[in-house]
Amino acid sequence: MLKPLHDRVLVKPLVRQLSDIIVVNNTEPFNEGTIVAVGPRVHEAKPGDFIKYGNGDYLKWPIHRIDGQDYQIIQEADIACIVEE
């Protein structure tokens, strides 16, 4: 598993399945997911939080595939909100 450093957050992005029948090439960037791990300088987010985070051309975080699961490492400052239920 990855251990984030400083103010970084490890996110398991939510992958939207658009259809069971039609194959769709969804190129929309991820913008929400569940936090898996946080670095020591993260103050407001914790593992298990479901978050919405920035996306766009300037925020194209690389996707890290580990054991068949996709993850992204983002900065805490790029978290827009924590979704509370």
C-alpha positions as CSV (number, residue, x, y, z in Angstrom):
1,M,0.0,0.0,0.0
2,L,1.1,3.6,-0.5
3,K,1.8,5.9,2.5
4,P,1.2,9.6,1.7
5,L,3.8,12.1,2.9
6,H,3.3,15.7,4.1
7,D,-0.1,17.1,3.1
8,R,-0.9,14.4,0.6
9,V,-4.1,12.2,0.6
10,L,-4.5,8.8,-1.0
11,V,-7.9,8.5,-2.7
12,K,-9.7,5.5,-4.1
13,P,-11.7,7.3,-6.9
14,L,-15.4,6.5,-7.4
15,V,-15.8,5.0,-10.9
16,R,-19.2,5.6,-12.4
17,Q,-20.6,2.8,-14.4
18,L,-22.7,4.5,-17.0
19,S,-24.4,1.4,-18.4
20,D,-24.5,-2.4,-18.2
21,I,-25.5,-2.8,-21.8
22,I,-23.8,0.0,-23.8
23,V,-20.0,0.3,-23.8
24,V,-19.2,4.0,-23.2
25,N,-15.7,5.4,-23.3
26,N,-16.0,7.8,-20.3
27,T,-13.0,10.2,-20.4
28,E,-14.4,12.4,-17.6
29,P,-11.7,12.8,-14.9
30,F,-12.4,11.5,-11.4
31,N,-13.6,14.0,-9.0
32,E,-14.9,12.1,-6.0
33,G,-13.8,9.1,-4.0
34,T,-12.9,7.7,-0.6
35,I,-9.8,8.6,1.3
36,V,-7.7,5.5,2.1
37,A,-4.7,7.1,3.8
38,V,-3.5,10.6,4.8
39,G,0.0,12.2,5.3
40,P,1.1,13.5,8.7
41,R,0.3,17.2,7.8
42,V,-3.3,16.6,6.8
43,H,-5.6,18.3,9.3
44,E,-9.2,18.1,8.2
45,A,-9.6,14.8,6.3
46,K,-9.3,11.3,7.6
47,P,-9.4,7.7,6.1
48,G,-12.9,6.7,5.3
49,D,-14.1,10.2,4.4
50,F,-16.0,10.4,1.1
51,I,-14.7,13.6,-0.7
52,K,-15.2,15.7,-3.8
53,Y,-12.0,17.1,-5.1
54,G,-11.0,19.5,-7.9
55,N,-10.6,18.4,-11.5
56,G,-9.7,20.0,-14.7
57,D,-6.8,20.4,-17.1
58,Y,-4.4,21.7,-14.4
59,L,-5.2,19.0,-11.9
60,K,-4.5,15.8,-13.8
61,W,-3.2,13.6,-11.0
62,P,-1.7,10.3,-12.2
63,I,-3.5,7.1,-11.6
64,H,-1.6,4.5,-9.6
65,R,-2.8,0.9,-10.1
66,I,-2.1,-1.4,-7.2
67,D,-3.4,-5.0,-7.2
68,G,-6.0,-4.1,-9.9
69,Q,-7.4,-1.0,-8.0
70,D,-6.9,2.6,-9.1
71,Y,-5.7,5.3,-6.6
72,Q,-4.8,8.9,-6.9
73,I,-2.5,11.0,-4.6
74,I,-3.8,14.6,-4.2
75,Q,-3.0,17.5,-1.9
76,E,-5.4,18.3,1.0
77,A,-5.8,21.8,-0.5
78,D,-7.5,20.3,-3.6
79,I,-10.3,18.7,-1.5
80,A,-13.4,20.8,-2.2
81,C,-15.6,19.1,0.5
82,I,-16.2,16.1,2.7
83,V,-19.6,14.6,2.0
84,E,-21.4,14.0,5.3
85,E,-24.5,11.8,5.5
